Amino acid sequence: MSRKVPPKILHNTSHAASRFLAAMISAWFSLEILNDKTIAKVDQENSKSATHDQHHGANGTCLALQTTKDLDSKISQASPPVLAGKTVDLTLLAVTRAFDSLVVALYCRFYPSFANTAPASSTLTAISRYADTFIFALSSGTVMWAWFYLPDHLPRAYNKWIGEVAQVDHRLIDVLRKAHAGEFIYGEDTGQAHILQDMCSDYGWPLDWGDPVKTTPIPCEIVHMGTGPSCHWHAAVRFSRAFQFALATNLPLQLLVKARNPSFRACKRACEEAVRSSAFMGAFVGFFYYGVCLSRTRLGPRIFNRKTITPTMWDSGLCVGAGCVLCGLSTLIEAEKRRMELALFVAPRALATFFPREYDAKVSPRLA
């Protein structure tokens, strides 16, 4: 006599199967779109045709004497190379997830043997609890550093999104990049004073504030961009702006997810999760800006001698580095499960900054 399968098991099985099919179908079509060579082939053919027409118009008589092999060689040299690298983000995502699964498997396998003593057990517990925070801090700091000094190493959409959240004047970023490149130096006239002086004119500040020869270092009020001279207030304003920006996205999404099983409790939980995630985003932005001010004018010069670490050194990268380190601590606001998701989300993007986003397809034909 056959046994009936419990309804709960049937429900879980059907739910898992539907999620698997949805993920497989979306991944299938996404990879098909990413690996579509139609556009690349059309561009290459158009380039070859244009090169052929130009060459024929200039030297019609000579072309008749050239062999087909020589003509194809010249056209191929004039044509731009087919670039690959569209799947680098997906590749690094898969690698990161696989490495995470391997670490978890090893941890579960060897944890009982390591946790025989109380000190070892407490150490492993602390590591497992804060590992996600450390990974997120390291990854997010790498991404923010790349956004300032290596923007070409980040996806265009990611660059745009960070810029919308950061809400920073492009002239300030330009000066920080020039300082990093050694083109903006305090006490020297390198011809870059006009950048911040234009900014001073727009905000109603003295023009001398933007001149690295007359003002060392530039006041933090320029970094605050109109919020006043207080670094603490500026960090609070940044938190508020980023919180509102994130809440406008998080709250509708959370309510939409909970709408599958609507109830007062579900609605309350959606609001709590949206507020918490938005607070994390606000703290991320606020901590970054506060770390910049804290290092370059408030705490940094008091700890390190001005001759050892000069104002130029602070503004050429150290202040941005301090902000990159501090902003990662904002993930402690999130729940532990959410920290793991954030770490696994940002880690592949941080790894991508160490690889070229585009490369010649001939380097790796299988990835073209």
matplotlib code that plots the C-alpha trace (Angstrom):
import matplotlib.pyplot as plt

x = [0.0, 1.5, 2.0, 0.8, 3.4, 2.8, 1.4, 4.3, 6.9, 5.0, 4.8, 8.6, 9.5, 7.3, 8.6, 12.3, 11.6, 10.0, 12.9, 15.4, 13.6, 13.2, 16.9, 18.0, 15.8, 16.9, 20.6, 20.2, 18.8, 21.2, 24.2, 22.8, 22.5, 25.9, 27.6, 25.7, 28.2, 25.8, 26.5, 30.3, 30.2, 28.1, 30.5, 33.4, 31.8, 30.9, 34.5, 35.9, 33.5, 34.3, 38.0, 37.6, 35.7, 38.3, 41.1, 39.4, 38.6, 42.2, 44.0, 41.5, 44.2, 46.6, 43.9, 43.5, 47.1, 47.0, 46.1, 43.1, 45.3, 47.1, 43.8, 42.3, 45.5, 45.2, 41.5, 42.0, 44.8, 42.6, 39.6, 39.3, 39.8, 36.8, 36.7, 35.7, 35.1, 31.4, 31.0, 33.8, 31.3, 29.4, 32.6, 33.9, 30.4, 30.5, 34.1, 33.2, 30.2, 32.2, 34.9, 32.3, 30.8, 34.2, 35.1, 31.7, 32.2, 35.7, 34.5, 31.7, 34.1, 36.9, 35.1, 34.3, 38.0, 39.1, 36.5, 37.5, 38.9, 37.0, 39.6, 39.5, 35.7, 35.4, 38.0, 36.3, 32.9, 34.2, 35.8, 32.7, 30.6, 32.7, 34.2, 31.4, 31.9, 35.6, 35.1, 32.5, 34.7, 37.7, 35.6, 33.6, 36.8, 38.4, 35.4, 35.3, 39.0, 38.5, 35.6, 37.9, 41.1, 40.3, 36.8, 37.4, 37.8, 34.1, 31.0, 29.5, 26.2, 27.9, 29.9, 26.7, 24.9, 27.8, 27.8, 24.1, 24.4, 27.6, 26.3, 29.7, 30.8, 32.8, 35.3, 36.2, 36.8, 38.9, 41.1, 41.5, 42.5, 45.0, 46.5, 46.8, 48.6, 50.9, 49.4, 47.9, 50.5, 50.2, 52.7, 53.3, 51.6, 50.8, 48.1, 45.2, 43.9, 41.1, 39.2, 38.4, 38.3, 35.4, 33.7, 34.4, 32.7, 29.6, 29.3, 30.3, 33.5, 36.8, 38.8, 41.9, 40.4, 40.9, 44.5, 46.9, 49.7, 47.7, 45.7, 47.1, 45.1, 41.9, 39.2, 36.8, 34.0, 34.8, 34.4, 31.1, 29.7, 27.4, 26.4, 28.6, 32.0, 31.1, 32.4, 30.0, 26.9, 28.1, 28.3, 24.8, 23.5, 25.1, 23.5, 20.1, 20.4, 21.6, 19.0, 16.2, 17.6, 17.8, 14.4, 12.7, 13.9, 13.9, 10.5, 8.5, 10.5, 10.0, 6.3, 6.1, 7.8, 5.6, 2.5, 2.5, 1.2, -0.3, -0.8, -0.2, 2.8, 4.3, 3.9, 5.5, 8.4, 8.8, 9.0, 11.6, 13.8, 13.6, 14.5, 17.4, 18.8, 18.4, 20.2, 23.0, 23.3, 23.1, 25.8, 28.0, 28.0, 28.2, 31.1, 33.0, 32.7, 33.5, 36.5, 37.8, 37.5, 38.7, 41.9, 42.9, 42.1, 40.9, 42.6, 45.3, 47.5, 47.3, 48.5, 51.2, 53.7, 53.0, 56.5, 56.1, 52.7, 52.2, 48.8, 49.5, 49.9, 46.6, 44.7, 46.6, 45.0, 45.3, 42.1, 40.1, 41.7, 40.6, 37.0, 37.2, 38.2, 35.6, 32.6, 32.8, 31.8, 28.3, 27.5, 27.3, 23.9, 22.5, 21.5, 24.1, 22.4, 22.2, 25.9, 26.8, 24.6, 26.3, 29.7, 29.1, 27.5, 30.4, 33.3, 33.0, 32.9, 36.0, 37.8, 36.8, 38.9, 42.0, 41.1, 40.6, 36.9, 37.7, 40.4, 41.2, 39.1, 42.2, 43.7, 41.0, 38.8, 36.6, 35.5, 35.0]
y = [0.0, 3.3, 6.1, 9.6, 12.3, 15.0, 18.3, 20.2, 18.2, 18.6, 22.3, 22.6, 20.4, 22.4, 25.7, 24.6, 23.3, 26.5, 28.6, 26.3, 26.5, 30.3, 30.7, 28.3, 30.0, 33.5, 32.5, 30.8, 33.8, 36.2, 34.2, 34.0, 37.8, 38.4, 36.0, 37.3, 38.0, 39.5, 43.1, 42.6, 40.9, 43.7, 46.3, 44.4, 44.1, 47.7, 48.7, 46.4, 47.9, 51.5, 50.7, 49.0, 52.0, 54.5, 52.5, 52.0, 55.7, 56.8, 54.1, 52.6, 51.6, 50.1, 48.0, 46.1, 45.0, 43.9, 40.4, 39.5, 38.3, 41.6, 43.5, 41.3, 41.8, 45.6, 45.6, 43.3, 45.6, 48.7, 47.0, 47.4, 44.2, 42.3, 42.8, 40.2, 40.4, 40.8, 37.8, 38.7, 39.8, 36.5, 34.5, 36.2, 35.9, 32.1, 31.9, 33.8, 31.7, 28.5, 29.6, 30.5, 27.1, 25.5, 27.5, 26.6, 22.9, 22.9, 24.9, 22.4, 19.5, 20.5, 22.7, 19.9, 19.0, 22.6, 23.5, 21.0, 23.8, 26.9, 29.5, 27.8, 27.7, 31.4, 32.4, 30.4, 31.8, 35.4, 34.7, 33.2, 36.0, 38.9, 37.3, 38.7, 42.2, 42.0, 40.8, 43.5, 46.2, 45.1, 44.7, 47.9, 49.8, 48.4, 49.4, 53.0, 53.4, 52.2, 54.6, 57.6, 56.6, 53.7, 54.3, 52.4, 49.2, 49.4, 48.7, 51.9, 51.3, 50.8, 54.0, 55.9, 54.4, 55.3, 58.8, 59.2, 58.0, 60.0, 63.3, 64.8, 67.7, 66.4, 69.2, 67.9, 64.4, 65.9, 67.6, 64.5, 62.5, 65.2, 65.2, 61.4, 61.8, 64.5, 67.3, 69.2, 70.0, 72.3, 75.2, 74.9, 76.5, 73.6, 75.4, 73.5, 76.3, 77.3, 74.0, 74.7, 78.4, 77.9, 75.8, 78.6, 81.1, 78.9, 78.4, 82.0, 81.1, 83.1, 82.3, 81.8, 78.6, 77.0, 78.1, 75.4, 78.0, 80.3, 77.7, 74.5, 72.3, 73.2, 73.7, 70.8, 73.2, 72.7, 69.0, 69.6, 71.4, 73.9, 72.1, 74.4, 74.1, 71.3, 67.9, 66.2, 68.0, 67.2, 63.5, 63.7, 65.4, 62.8, 60.1, 61.7, 62.1, 58.6, 57.2, 58.9, 57.8, 54.2, 54.2, 55.3, 52.1, 49.6, 50.3, 49.6, 46.5, 45.1, 45.8, 44.2, 41.0, 40.8, 41.4, 37.7, 37.0, 40.3, 40.9, 43.6, 41.7, 41.3, 45.0, 45.9, 43.6, 45.0, 48.6, 47.5, 45.8, 48.7, 51.2, 49.0, 48.6, 52.3, 53.1, 50.9, 52.8, 56.1, 55.1, 53.9, 57.3, 59.2, 57.1, 57.6, 61.4, 61.6, 59.3, 61.7, 64.8, 62.9, 61.9, 65.0, 67.8, 66.5, 63.4, 62.6, 65.8, 65.4, 61.8, 62.2, 65.0, 67.4, 66.9, 63.1, 63.0, 66.3, 67.7, 66.8, 63.1, 63.2, 64.6, 62.5, 59.3, 58.8, 60.6, 58.6, 55.5, 56.3, 56.8, 53.5, 51.7, 53.4, 53.0, 49.2, 49.2, 50.3, 46.7, 46.0, 47.7, 44.9, 41.5, 38.7, 36.9, 40.2, 40.8, 37.6, 38.6, 42.0, 40.5, 38.0, 40.8, 43.3, 40.8, 39.9, 43.6, 44.2, 41.3, 42.7, 45.9, 43.7, 42.5, 44.3, 44.8, 44.4, 42.5, 41.2, 38.2, 36.5, 36.2, 33.7, 32.5, 30.5, 33.6, 35.7]
z = [0.0, -1.1, 1.5, 0.9, 0.7, 3.4, 1.9, 3.5, 1.6, -1.6, -1.1, -0.3, -3.3, -5.7, -4.3, -4.7, -8.2, -9.3, -8.0, -9.7, -13.0, -12.8, -12.0, -14.8, -17.4, -16.4, -16.4, -19.7, -21.5, -19.7, -20.9, -24.4, -24.5, -23.0, -25.5, -28.5, -31.3, -33.8, -32.8, -32.8, -36.2, -37.7, -36.4, -37.8, -41.2, -41.3, -40.4, -43.1, -45.7, -44.8, -44.9, -48.3, -49.8, -48.6, -49.9, -53.3, -53.8, -53.2, -55.2, -57.6, -60.1, -57.6, -56.1, -59.3, -59.1, -55.4, -54.5, -52.4, -49.6, -49.3, -49.3, -46.5, -44.5, -44.7, -43.9, -40.9, -39.6, -39.9, -38.3, -34.5, -32.6, -31.2, -27.5, -24.9, -21.2, -20.9, -18.6, -16.2, -13.5, -13.8, -13.7, -10.6, -9.0, -9.6, -8.3, -5.1, -4.4, -5.0, -2.7, 0.0, -0.3, 0.0, 3.1, 4.7, 4.0, 5.5, 8.5, 9.1, 8.6, 10.9, 13.4, 16.0, 16.2, 16.6, 19.2, 21.9, 24.1, 25.3, 23.9, 20.5, 20.5, 21.4, 18.7, 16.0, 17.0, 16.8, 13.4, 12.0, 13.4, 12.0, 8.9, 6.7, 8.2, 7.4, 3.9, 3.2, 4.6, 2.6, -0.6, -0.3, 0.5, -2.7, -4.7, -3.3, -3.9, -7.5, -7.9, -7.0, -8.8, -11.1, -12.4, -15.6, -13.5, -12.4, -14.5, -16.0, -14.2, -10.9, -11.3, -12.0, -9.0, -6.6, -8.0, -7.4, -3.8, -3.0, -4.5, -4.7, -6.9, -9.9, -9.4, -6.0, -7.3, -10.1, -7.6, -5.5, -8.6, -9.6, -6.1, -6.3, -9.7, -8.2, -10.2, -7.2, -4.6, -1.6, -1.7, -5.4, -8.4, -10.7, -12.6, -10.9, -8.6, -11.0, -10.4, -6.8, -7.3, -9.7, -7.0, -4.5, -6.8, -7.1, -3.3, -2.3, -0.6, -0.7, -3.8, -1.7, -0.3, -3.7, -4.2, -2.9, -2.7, -0.3, 1.6, 3.1, 3.4, 1.7, 4.3, 5.0, 4.3, 0.6, 1.1, 2.9, -0.2, 1.4, 4.6, 6.8, 8.5, 11.0, 10.0, 12.5, 11.0, 7.5, 8.3, 9.8, 6.6, 4.5, 6.5, 6.1, 2.4, 1.7, 4.1, 2.2, -1.1, -0.1, 1.7, -1.5, -3.1, -0.2, 1.2, -2.0, -2.7, 0.8, 0.7, -2.7, -1.5, 1.6, -0.6, -1.4, 2.1, 3.2, 6.9, 9.5, 10.9, 7.4, 6.7, 9.9, 9.3, 5.8, 7.2, 9.8, 7.3, 4.9, 7.6, 8.7, 5.3, 4.6, 7.8, 6.7, 3.5, 5.3, 7.7, 4.8, 3.2, 6.5, 7.8, 4.5, 4.5, 8.2, 7.8, 5.1, 7.4, 10.5, 8.8, 6.9, 9.4, 12.8, 14.0, 11.4, 11.9, 15.7, 15.6, 12.9, 12.6, 9.8, 8.4, 8.4, 6.7, 4.8, 3.9, 0.3, 1.3, 3.2, 0.2, -2.4, -1.1, 2.6, 3.5, 0.9, 2.2, 5.7, 4.5, 2.6, 5.8, 8.0, 5.8, 5.8, 9.5, 8.6, 7.8, 11.6, 11.5, 9.3, 10.6, 10.4, 7.6, 5.6, 6.2, 4.5, 1.5, 1.3, 1.5, -1.3, -3.4, -3.1, -3.2, -6.9, -7.8, -5.7, -7.4, -10.8, -10.2, -10.5, -14.0, -17.3, -18.2, -21.9, -23.6, -27.1, -27.9, -29.3, -25.8, -24.8, -27.7, -25.5, -23.6, -26.7]

ax = plt.figure().add_subplot(projection="3d")
ax.plot(x, y, z, "-o")
ax.set_aspect("equal")
plt.show()
